[in-house]
Amino acid sequence: MVVKSATKKKLMDLGIAENFAHILADDRKWDDVKILPAENIAQICETDSETASQIKGIIDGANQKNKLANNEAIGPVTSVRLSRGRKTRARSRVKPTADIDVYNADAKLIGLEDELSDDPVYKSLVAAVEDSGSRRFTNRIFHDLTKAIHARGKKKLTKPQAKKVVEEAIFALKRASIDPYEAAGIITAQSIGEPGTQMTMRTFHYAGVATVNVTQGLPRIIEIVDARKVPQTPTMTIRLQEDKKTSAEEAQKLAAAIEVTTTVGIASLETDVAQRRLVLKLNKSNLKQKNMTASEVKDKLEQATRLYVQADKEGNKASKLTMIPGVHSEEDLAELAENPPSYTMLLQLEEKIRDLRLKGIPNVERANVQLDDKTGEYYLSTIGSNLSRVSEIETIDRSRTYTNNIIEIYEYLGIEAARQAIVNELQATLDGARLEVDVRHLLLVADVMTSEGEVRAIGRHGVSGTKHSILARAAFEVTVNHLLKAGIIGERDQLTGVAENIIVGQPISLGTGSVELYYIPEE
């Protein structure tokens, strides 16, 4: 069971009891729940028709409220909380819109305070910096210095010791800072490009799992800076919640729930051409492994095809399912002799059924349970990625679930998360090839790729293709096209960058070229 936490919360907010909300949210989004008829709700929740009608009424009422214009004033609505076999009037009220929280500046500042701000070492360093008059220290620097001093076994600092630490830190900061008019972009390009030539074209295999491989080396660097929408080998690391992470059974159950299960994965298909029907022979062991039942398969097939599915036995004892093209109900079987389906219809049905997704999250082709030897924690490694859908599952730890698909991170978590993911992925790829590149070069690449509020490729379709200079764009790719277009619309190049000045043979405006020196001889 993969419970959609957002759907469950919405149902409970409407006043539906948790036991019913939990069952209805199983592998269903809100859009799927709100169109369920009352009889289906009664069957899913295993309750009477009256209770199911009341649940349906609450859901329909919520849909009607959502359709009303935002400017209409709507009074509070009393909700009915339902439980198995009885109904009780609840005191909770559902508001059509949530009140805007008042911004509390003091609370916000307290939230930004460092966790070590009350530490004696931290306070000593802050006092020493105030005495020095330096304005370059941030909370992060104080935090890192405090942790480094604690790691050396010191719990307190005297005033001279704190002063000495601050002086050394100021010296290190000056050394780490880039000089004015330094060619930061070119140095970054060289610092990444030179080790890149030593990278191998290879893939990395997970230990003990031959089916999971991840693109590494130069191909991975290329697809990161090209901002590919889908990586060559998309993967996810899915962590379970604190109370479930040591349970192999929970991990296995989750893997079976999120892994895509197709019809051919749990049954063998036989096409009976003579009688124009499709027969599915269910594999009991595969069904058990995927945590599915025969009746569940029957329901999924009926929902997907809107055809009548015949079972050889009732309930979960069925081992053979039969489908006939054009037969939507049991009554249609009587007219089958007069109006038999065509051979083309049968082939089309077989093609549709063969790759039909019965269970699981789209794009997650495989989910393998892994054990972390250091922590004793079970987690999942997947082939395929779908961060937004996986994050809806109730039992996962969203803060530690990760994907190597940077565009998915951008779309689900925003541009800041995507920027950090670019840095992480570049660093991991370089570390995997045992190459050392300063993280500040990677930060510059990530900043350039995300500076416009979206993930842009470093190429003619992204950063290089949107430069203001015509000559700089022409120097990268498709030279003639850029020059022709610029000539037609009458663009002007101000020659402010590096590439365009080199092309025309004049000094660039960096380093010694950024200042003008005059020699005035003495008379």
DRENRODREN-336759 format. One line per 3 residues: their letters; for each residue x, y negated, z negated of C-alpha. Coordinates in nm, 3 decimals, padded with zeros to 5 digits. Example, Ala and Ser with C-alpha at 12.3 -4.5 7.8 and 13.67 -1.06 7.14 Angstrom:
BEGIN
as = 01.230,00.450,-00.780 ~ 01.367,00.106,-00.714
***
This chain:
BEGIN
mvv = 00.000,00.000,00.000 ~ 00.142,-00.337,00.109 ~ -00.061,-00.600,-00.073
ksa = -00.052,-00.947,00.082 ~ 00.004,-01.168,-00.223 ~ -00.133,-01.485,-00.055
tkk = -00.456,-01.306,00.047 ~ -00.500,-01.155,-00.299 ~ -00.448,-01.493,-00.469
klm = -00.700,-01.661,-00.238 ~ -00.963,-01.396,-00.311 ~ -00.907,-01.422,-00.686
dlg = -00.926,-01.804,-00.666 ~ -01.269,-01.763,-00.509 ~ -01.379,-01.567,-00.815
iae = -01.351,-01.209,-00.685 ~ -01.229,-00.958,-00.945 ~ -00.862,-00.856,-00.928
nfa = -00.937,-00.487,-00.856 ~ -01.141,-00.576,-00.545 ~ -00.900,-00.852,-00.437
hil = -00.608,-00.605,-00.464 ~ -00.780,-00.347,-00.241 ~ -00.901,-00.601,00.017
add = -00.553,-00.758,00.045 ~ -00.396,-00.422,00.137 ~ -00.219,-00.488,00.471
rkw = -00.472,-00.762,00.553 ~ -00.429,-01.135,00.602 ~ -00.706,-01.379,00.506
ddv = -00.812,-01.399,00.873 ~ -00.869,-01.020,00.870 ~ -01.063,-01.021,00.541
kil = -01.301,-01.307,00.626 ~ -01.444,-01.121,00.931 ~ -01.509,-00.792,00.748
pae = -01.880,-00.698,00.744 ~ -02.047,-00.609,00.412 ~ -02.064,-00.235,00.492
nia = -01.686,-00.224,00.553 ~ -01.623,-00.410,00.226 ~ -01.842,-00.154,00.042
qic = -01.644,00.133,00.201 ~ -01.301,-00.022,00.132 ~ -01.381,-00.121,-00.229
etd = -01.580,00.201,-00.297 ~ -01.869,00.004,-00.442 ~ -02.244,-00.037,-00.389
set = -02.397,-00.242,-00.107 ~ -02.530,-00.514,-00.343 ~ -02.183,-00.590,-00.484
asq = -02.034,-00.580,-00.133 ~ -02.298,-00.829,-00.011 ~ -02.211,-01.063,-00.299
ikg = -01.838,-01.043,-00.212 ~ -01.923,-01.111,00.154 ~ -02.137,-01.409,00.045
iid = -01.847,-01.562,-00.153 ~ -01.606,-01.517,00.141 ~ -01.857,-01.666,00.389
gan = -01.918,-01.958,00.151 ~ -01.544,-02.031,00.141 ~ -01.530,-02.021,00.523
qkn = -01.818,-02.269,00.549 ~ -01.645,-02.510,00.309 ~ -01.326,-02.496,00.516
kla = -01.517,-02.594,00.829 ~ -01.661,-02.910,00.674 ~ -01.490,-03.242,00.748
nne = -01.215,-03.348,00.508 ~ -01.386,-03.680,00.432 ~ -01.712,-03.524,00.307
aig = -01.757,-03.526,-00.068 ~ -01.829,-03.176,-00.192 ~ -01.935,-03.100,-00.548
pvt = -01.772,-02.819,-00.749 ~ -01.908,-02.470,-00.683 ~ -01.968,-02.216,-00.958
svr = -01.814,-01.879,-00.866 ~ -01.930,-01.527,-00.947 ~ -01.667,-01.284,-01.079
lsr = -01.732,-00.925,-00.978 ~ -01.618,-00.603,-01.139 ~ -01.693,-00.241,-01.057
grk = -02.060,-00.156,-01.118 ~ -02.164,-00.491,-01.274 ~ -02.151,-00.866,-01.218
tra = -02.082,-01.143,-01.468 ~ -02.112,-01.519,-01.439 ~ -01.768,-01.680,-01.459
rsr = -01.695,-02.026,-01.595 ~ -01.420,-02.093,-01.344 ~ -01.492,-02.343,-01.068
vkp = -01.349,-02.358,-00.718 ~ -01.248,-02.701,-00.591 ~ -01.259,-02.766,-00.215
tad = -00.934,-02.964,-00.232 ~ -00.651,-02.976,-00.484 ~ -00.569,-03.299,-00.668
idv = -00.237,-03.463,-00.574 ~ 00.021,-03.428,-00.852 ~ 00.139,-03.755,-01.004
yna = 00.512,-03.807,-00.943 ~ 00.698,-03.806,-01.274 ~ 01.040,-03.965,-01.227
dak = 01.169,-03.866,-01.576 ~ 01.069,-03.501,-01.531 ~ 01.233,-03.498,-01.186
lig = 01.561,-03.634,-01.330 ~ 01.556,-03.377,-01.612 ~ 01.508,-03.104,-01.350
led = 01.818,-03.225,-01.167 ~ 02.039,-03.209,-01.479 ~ 02.314,-02.950,-01.471
els = 02.275,-02.644,-01.695 ~ 02.621,-02.712,-01.842 ~ 02.555,-03.081,-01.913
ddp = 02.553,-03.023,-02.293 ~ 02.881,-02.829,-02.284 ~ 03.170,-03.000,-02.476
vyk = 03.412,-02.952,-02.181 ~ 03.157,-03.103,-01.937 ~ 03.105,-03.406,-02.163
slv = 03.483,-03.456,-02.204 ~ 03.530,-03.456,-01.826 ~ 03.244,-03.704,-01.771
aav = 03.396,-03.941,-02.033 ~ 03.743,-03.912,-01.873 ~ 03.602,-03.993,-01.527
eds = 03.417,-04.298,-01.664 ~ 03.746,-04.420,-01.814 ~ 03.928,-04.368,-01.483
gsr = 03.667,-04.568,-01.290 ~ 03.644,-04.307,-01.010 ~ 03.311,-04.282,-00.827
rft = 03.386,-03.968,-00.628 ~ 03.282,-03.708,-00.886 ~ 02.949,-03.527,-00.849
nri = 02.761,-03.295,-01.087 ~ 02.878,-03.000,-00.876 ~ 03.245,-03.095,-00.927
fhd = 03.192,-03.130,-01.303 ~ 03.015,-02.792,-01.306 ~ 03.293,-02.613,-01.114
ltk = 03.569,-02.771,-01.328 ~ 03.387,-02.671,-01.649 ~ 03.350,-02.309,-01.532
aih = 03.718,-02.297,-01.427 ~ 03.829,-02.426,-01.770 ~ 03.605,-02.172,-01.948
arg = 03.755,-01.897,-01.731 ~ 04.096,-01.990,-01.875 ~ 03.965,-01.932,-02.229
kkk = 03.925,-02.297,-02.335 ~ 03.604,-02.407,-02.508 ~ 03.705,-02.770,-02.577
ltk = 03.933,-03.035,-02.428 ~ 04.119,-03.314,-02.604 ~ 04.106,-03.663,-02.453
pqa = 04.462,-03.639,-02.302 ~ 04.383,-03.292,-02.160 ~ 04.059,-03.415,-02.000
kkv = 04.244,-03.716,-01.856 ~ 04.512,-03.486,-01.706 ~ 04.246,-03.256,-01.550
vee = 04.064,-03.555,-01.399 ~ 04.388,-03.700,-01.256 ~ 04.471,-03.366,-01.091
aif = 04.114,-03.342,-00.957 ~ 04.135,-03.696,-00.809 ~ 04.466,-03.604,-00.641
alk = 04.311,-03.282,-00.502 ~ 04.006,-03.476,-00.377 ~ 04.228,-03.722,-00.191
ras = 04.424,-03.437,-00.031 ~ 04.102,-03.260,00.068 ~ 03.944,-03.571,00.223
idp = 03.984,-03.636,00.592 ~ 04.172,-03.951,00.702 ~ 03.982,-04.234,00.871
yea = 03.966,-04.194,01.252 ~ 04.082,-03.832,01.231 ~ 03.961,-03.613,01.521
agi = 03.747,-03.390,01.297 ~ 03.549,-03.231,01.580 ~ 03.853,-03.132,01.784
ita = 04.034,-02.991,01.481 ~ 03.721,-02.789,01.393 ~ 03.694,-02.656,01.749
qsi = 04.060,-02.552,01.748 ~ 04.039,-02.402,01.397 ~ 03.749,-02.177,01.499
gep = 03.852,-02.120,01.863 ~ 04.207,-01.999,01.793 ~ 04.107,-01.720,01.548
gtq = 03.815,-01.643,01.781 ~ 04.060,-01.523,02.047 ~ 04.179,-01.256,01.802
mtm = 03.832,-01.116,01.744 ~ 03.741,-00.774,01.874 ~ 03.426,-00.685,02.065
rtf = 03.289,-00.433,01.818 ~ 02.988,-00.341,01.605 ~ 02.990,-00.262,01.236
hya = 02.810,00.047,01.104 ~ 02.658,00.067,00.756 ~ 02.832,00.331,00.545
gva = 02.644,00.660,00.571 ~ 02.372,00.521,00.799 ~ 02.468,00.579,01.161
tvn = 02.138,00.438,01.292 ~ 02.194,00.087,01.150 ~ 02.454,-00.127,01.324
vtq = 02.512,-00.500,01.323 ~ 02.677,-00.709,01.596 ~ 03.007,-00.844,01.466
glp = 03.313,-01.022,01.599 ~ 03.307,-01.257,01.896 ~ 02.956,-01.156,02.023
rii = 02.808,-01.253,01.685 ~ 02.989,-01.589,01.678 ~ 02.861,-01.661,02.031
eiv = 02.497,-01.582,01.946 ~ 02.514,-01.800,01.632 ~ 02.649,-02.110,01.811
dar = 02.414,-02.044,02.104 ~ 02.119,-02.050,01.856 ~ 01.969,-01.735,02.012
kvp = 01.601,-01.695,01.924 ~ 01.650,-01.322,01.859 ~ 01.994,-01.179,01.769
qtp = 02.120,-00.870,01.947 ~ 02.077,-00.662,01.630 ~ 01.831,-00.835,01.392
tmt = 01.843,-00.692,01.041 ~ 01.701,-00.767,00.697 ~ 01.809,-00.694,00.341
irl = 01.492,-00.660,00.132 ~ 01.526,-00.666,-00.247 ~ 01.258,-00.544,-00.488
qed = 01.127,-00.725,-00.795 ~ 01.312,-00.693,-01.126 ~ 01.082,-00.424,-01.270
kkt = 01.088,-00.209,-00.953 ~ 01.444,-00.241,-00.822 ~ 01.577,00.073,-00.999
sae = 01.295,00.296,-00.873 ~ 01.385,00.506,-00.568 ~ 01.017,00.603,-00.533
eaq = 00.904,00.237,-00.510 ~ 01.177,00.162,-00.253 ~ 01.075,00.466,-00.045
kla = 00.707,00.366,-00.064 ~ 00.790,00.013,00.050 ~ 01.007,00.145,00.336
aai = 00.718,00.364,00.459 ~ 00.479,00.068,00.434 ~ 00.685,-00.189,00.629
evt = 00.840,00.041,00.890 ~ 00.644,00.037,01.216 ~ 00.450,00.363,01.258
ttv = 00.327,00.436,01.610 ~ 00.085,00.706,01.720 ~ 00.360,00.927,01.865
gia = 00.540,00.910,01.528 ~ 00.262,01.097,01.345 ~ 00.088,01.295,01.622
sle = 00.148,01.470,01.953 ~ -00.066,01.352,02.246 ~ -00.232,01.592,02.490
tdv = -00.421,01.463,02.796 ~ -00.708,01.692,02.896 ~ -00.754,01.589,03.260
aqr = -01.036,01.837,03.328 ~ -01.262,01.706,03.050 ~ -01.125,01.348,03.067
rlv = -01.029,01.322,02.703 ~ -00.723,01.250,02.488 ~ -00.640,01.488,02.200
lkl = -00.414,01.384,01.910 ~ -00.267,01.671,01.705 ~ -00.169,01.521,01.368
nks = 00.165,01.615,01.211 ~ 00.091,01.664,00.838 ~ 00.454,01.632,00.724
nlk = 00.501,01.306,00.917 ~ 00.175,01.171,00.774 ~ 00.291,01.248,00.421
qkn = 00.629,01.086,00.486 ~ 00.459,00.770,00.619 ~ 00.214,00.775,00.324
mta = -00.088,00.792,00.558 ~ -00.405,01.005,00.574 ~ -00.602,01.148,00.866
sev = -00.905,00.926,00.790 ~ -00.678,00.619,00.783 ~ -00.540,00.710,01.129
kdk = -00.897,00.760,01.257 ~ -01.006,00.417,01.124 ~ -00.702,00.240,01.272
leq = -00.761,00.398,01.615 ~ -01.129,00.300,01.611 ~ -01.045,-00.060,01.513
atr = -00.774,-00.094,01.779 ~ -00.960,00.066,02.072 ~ -01.327,00.015,01.968
lyv = -01.389,00.372,02.082 ~ -01.552,00.662,01.899 ~ -01.293,00.902,01.752
qad = -01.404,01.262,01.692 ~ -01.237,01.459,01.411 ~ -01.237,01.841,01.398
keg = -01.290,01.828,01.017 ~ -01.430,01.571,00.777 ~ -01.217,01.331,00.572
nka = -00.844,01.384,00.526 ~ -00.859,01.752,00.626 ~ -00.872,01.665,00.996
skl = -00.581,01.792,01.206 ~ -00.710,01.703,01.553 ~ -00.860,01.375,01.679
tmi = -01.033,01.343,02.017 ~ -01.090,01.022,02.213 ~ -01.286,00.977,02.537
pgv = -01.259,00.656,02.746 ~ -01.584,00.453,02.748 ~ -01.740,00.638,02.451
hse = -01.800,00.374,02.182 ~ -02.040,00.566,01.958 ~ -02.169,00.919,01.899
edl = -02.483,00.837,02.103 ~ -02.269,00.774,02.414 ~ -02.165,01.142,02.420
ael = -02.513,01.236,02.552 ~ -02.462,01.020,02.862 ~ -02.111,01.154,02.928
aen = -02.223,01.418,03.180 ~ -02.404,01.158,03.393 ~ -02.132,00.892,03.376
pps = -01.789,01.057,03.320 ~ -01.481,00.834,03.275 ~ -01.235,00.800,03.563
ytm = -00.883,00.945,03.566 ~ -00.740,00.590,03.571 ~ -00.928,00.502,03.250
llq = -00.783,00.812,03.085 ~ -00.425,00.720,03.183 ~ -00.477,00.361,03.063
lee = -00.605,00.488,02.727 ~ -00.308,00.724,02.690 ~ -00.063,00.440,02.764
kir = -00.233,00.214,02.510 ~ -00.247,00.480,02.237 ~ 00.113,00.601,02.282
dlr = 00.278,00.283,02.151 ~ -00.006,00.164,01.925 ~ 00.111,00.028,01.588
lkg = -00.092,00.204,01.319 ~ 00.100,00.078,01.019 ~ 00.393,-00.144,00.927
ipn = 00.517,-00.495,01.003 ~ 00.575,-00.596,01.366 ~ 00.941,-00.590,01.483
ver = 01.062,-00.385,01.181 ~ 01.155,-00.068,01.369 ~ 01.334,00.113,01.087
anv = 01.374,00.068,00.709 ~ 01.644,00.261,00.523 ~ 01.664,00.284,00.144
qld = 02.013,00.195,00.015 ~ 02.162,00.222,-00.333 ~ 02.396,-00.046,-00.470
dkt = 02.659,00.154,-00.663 ~ 02.762,-00.142,-00.879 ~ 02.417,-00.244,-01.007
gey = 02.222,00.082,-00.959 ~ 01.965,-00.116,-00.760 ~ 01.770,00.019,-00.464
yls = 01.713,-00.210,-00.165 ~ 01.610,-00.179,00.199 ~ 01.819,-00.236,00.512
tig = 01.609,-00.272,00.822 ~ 01.651,-00.259,01.198 ~ 01.444,-00.553,01.317
snl = 01.336,-00.863,01.129 ~ 01.014,-01.044,01.038 ~ 01.082,-01.274,00.740
srv = 00.742,-01.446,00.724 ~ 00.541,-01.121,00.720 ~ 00.776,-00.940,00.480
sei = 00.758,-01.237,00.240 ~ 00.382,-01.183,00.205 ~ 00.438,-00.847,00.032
eti = 00.369,-00.857,-00.341 ~ 00.646,-00.625,-00.467 ~ 00.951,-00.790,-00.305
drs = 01.188,-01.047,-00.452 ~ 01.160,-01.337,-00.205 ~ 01.456,-01.527,-00.352
rty = 01.697,-01.241,-00.265 ~ 01.545,-01.116,00.060 ~ 01.760,-01.215,00.358
tnn = 01.764,-01.188,00.737 ~ 02.043,-01.250,00.988 ~ 01.792,-01.418,01.224
iie = 01.867,-01.790,01.175 ~ 01.567,-01.909,01.380 ~ 01.329,-01.707,01.156
iye = 01.487,-01.869,00.849 ~ 01.441,-02.213,01.007 ~ 01.076,-02.149,01.093
ylg = 00.988,-02.005,00.752 ~ 01.214,-02.188,00.504 ~ 01.314,-02.507,00.687
iea = 01.621,-02.674,00.833 ~ 01.830,-02.687,00.512 ~ 01.800,-02.309,00.469
arq = 01.890,-02.261,00.837 ~ 02.202,-02.480,00.794 ~ 02.317,-02.267,00.500
aiv = 02.240,-01.947,00.694 ~ 02.463,-02.065,00.983 ~ 02.751,-02.119,00.737
nel = 02.689,-01.781,00.568 ~ 02.672,-01.589,00.895 ~ 02.984,-01.755,01.042
qat = 03.176,-01.694,00.717 ~ 03.066,-01.329,00.696 ~ 03.161,-01.264,01.061
ldg = 03.507,-01.420,01.017 ~ 03.563,-01.234,00.689 ~ 03.463,-00.908,00.860
arl = 03.736,-00.968,01.119 ~ 03.985,-01.061,00.836 ~ 04.026,-01.413,00.973
evd = 04.059,-01.716,00.748 ~ 03.893,-02.044,00.850 ~ 03.835,-02.333,00.609
vrh = 03.467,-02.353,00.516 ~ 03.462,-02.728,00.596 ~ 03.503,-02.650,00.966
lll = 03.203,-02.418,00.945 ~ 03.007,-02.685,00.757 ~ 03.077,-02.933,01.037
vad = 02.949,-02.688,01.300 ~ 02.634,-02.622,01.093 ~ 02.579,-02.998,01.041
vmt = 02.608,-03.072,01.415 ~ 02.369,-02.786,01.502 ~ 02.103,-02.898,01.251
seg = 02.147,-03.278,01.241 ~ 01.838,-03.344,01.459 ~ 01.599,-03.151,01.232
evr = 01.601,-02.831,01.440 ~ 01.856,-02.561,01.520 ~ 02.031,-02.664,01.844
aig = 02.278,-02.462,02.047 ~ 02.628,-02.598,02.106 ~ 02.593,-02.589,02.483
rhg = 02.431,-02.764,02.776 ~ 02.083,-02.682,02.644 ~ 02.166,-02.833,02.304
vsg = 02.440,-03.052,02.157 ~ 02.664,-03.089,02.466 ~ 02.370,-03.139,02.702
tkh = 02.230,-03.429,02.497 ~ 02.548,-03.638,02.466 ~ 02.513,-04.004,02.565
sil = 02.821,-03.992,02.787 ~ 02.768,-03.877,03.147 ~ 03.132,-03.771,03.191
ara = 03.124,-03.571,02.865 ~ 02.812,-03.381,02.982 ~ 02.966,-03.326,03.328
afe = 03.292,-03.198,03.174 ~ 03.108,-02.915,02.997 ~ 02.895,-02.736,03.260
vtv = 02.703,-02.800,03.589 ~ 02.921,-03.103,03.672 ~ 02.756,-03.207,04.001
nhl = 02.400,-03.196,03.860 ~ 02.485,-03.435,03.576 ~ 02.667,-03.681,03.803
lka = 02.390,-03.678,04.067 ~ 02.117,-03.731,03.809 ~ 02.312,-04.015,03.644
gii = 02.367,-04.179,03.983 ~ 01.998,-04.155,04.079 ~ 01.868,-04.316,03.758
ger = 02.162,-04.560,03.722 ~ 02.309,-04.448,03.388 ~ 02.610,-04.629,03.240
dql = 02.896,-04.463,03.046 ~ 03.045,-04.674,02.765 ~ 03.355,-04.444,02.732
tgv = 03.331,-04.422,02.352 ~ 03.410,-04.051,02.304 ~ 03.713,-03.828,02.349
aen = 03.637,-03.626,02.666 ~ 03.532,-03.923,02.881 ~ 03.846,-04.126,02.792
iiv = 04.073,-03.831,02.875 ~ 03.897,-03.790,03.212 ~ 03.960,-04.155,03.312
gqp = 04.316,-04.145,03.173 ~ 04.303,-04.394,02.888 ~ 04.381,-04.360,02.513
isl = 04.105,-04.213,02.298 ~ 03.962,-04.416,02.009 ~ 04.099,-04.185,01.738
gtg = 04.421,-04.183,01.535 ~ 04.668,-04.441,01.669 ~ 04.424,-04.521,01.951
sve = 04.170,-04.653,01.700 ~ 04.370,-04.967,01.617 ~ 04.537,-05.236,01.823
lyy = 04.895,-05.331,01.727 ~ 05.056,-05.661,01.831 ~ 05.425,-05.749,01.798
ipe = 05.484,-06.121,01.741 ~ 05.860,-06.191,01.765 ~ 06.010,-06.448,01.532
e = 06.125,-06.771,01.698
***
